[in-house]
Amino acid sequence: MMKEFIEKVKDNVIDLQRVEQIENVYKVSLPELAKHIISFKEKDMFFDDYRILSYEEILTANEELHVPFTEERIIPFIDCMDNDFIVYDIDNKSWTKYNIVEKIKFGKIADLEELA
């Protein structure tokens, strides 16, 4: 199901205003796929054990999740449950998993379609 979501989101028009706001908050130039996810209009998208965060959740993640994502230089995009999130690692320009309780990165993901 994740593969279908990725295909659907890639067809989505990029919302430049949303992208600019996220890039300003996280001080980053986002990759294309991240821009498409941020621009996706639907909320509460679930795939197997994953939940795609909404634009608002990504924008306010520091406050809502009580995690200093901006200081950690990561952006949460997908909730994997059990306090694990798929995040975009700004410094490494890659996707990885991050546990918000233990504050550790693990399981580097080359491509989100690997989750399918």
N, C-alpha and C positions, 0 to 999 in steps of 0.2 A: 504494500500500500504506500510506503514511503516513496517508492519510485514513481508512482502515479502522481503523488503530491508534487514531487520535484518537477515532473514534466508539466503539470498544471501551472505551477508557480512561475516557471520559466516563460510561459506564454503571457503572463501578467504584465501589464504596463507598469513601468517603474514610476512611483510617486516621488518626484524629486524633492518635494517639501518634507516628506517623512524621512527620506534618506538623509537630507541635509541636517535635520534635527538630531538624528541618531549619530551621524558623523561628528557633529559639534559636541554632543554629550560625551562620546567615547574618544574623541580626538583621533579619528582614523579615516582612511579612505577605504570604503568597503568593497569587497569583491562583488561581482555581478550577481551571483546567486543570493547573497545576503541582501542585496538591494531588492531583489524580487520578493524575498520572504517578507521583508519589512513592508513592502507595498501591498501584500496580499490582504484583501478586505475581510475575509471570513474570520470568525472567531471560534475558539474552542475546537480546533482541528485535532482529532485523535487518530493515531495510527498504531495499532498493536499496543505496545507499552509506551508510546511517545505522545506528547501533547505539544503542538506547535504554539509558542508564545505569541500573543498578539503584539501589535505595534506598541500599544500602550504599556504592556508588561515589559517589553524590552526597554522602552524609554525610561521607565521608573523602577527598573530592577534593583538598583542600589537600595532604595527605600523600601520597596515591597518585600524583598527577600532578605533584607538586612545583611547584605553582602557587598563589600566594596569592589564591585566588578570593574569600575573605571580605574581604580588603583591597581587592581590585579591585571589590567589591560586585556580583559576578556569580555565578550558580549554574549549573554545567554540567548539562545534561539529555541531550544527544544528541551522540554522537561521529560526526563527519562524515568521519573518517579524515584523513590528512595533517596531523595536529596541529590540526585545526579542530574546534570544538565549537559547538553551538547552546546558548546560555546565556540565562538570564533576567537582564536588566539591572535591578538593584534600583532604582537612582536614576531611570532613565527609564521604568520599569514597562513594559518591552517585551522582545521576544525579539530576539536578534542573534547573529551568528557571532563567534567569538573564536579567534584563533590563539594557542596556548599557548607557542609558541617565540618569535614576534615580539611577543607580548603586545599585540595590537591587536584592536579591535572593528571589524567591517565587516559590510555586508549586513544592515541592519535588516529584521526579519521581523515584519510586522504580525500575522500569524496563522500558527500552525504548519501549518495545512492548506494553506498556499501551497506547502509542500514536496512535496505530492502530485503 
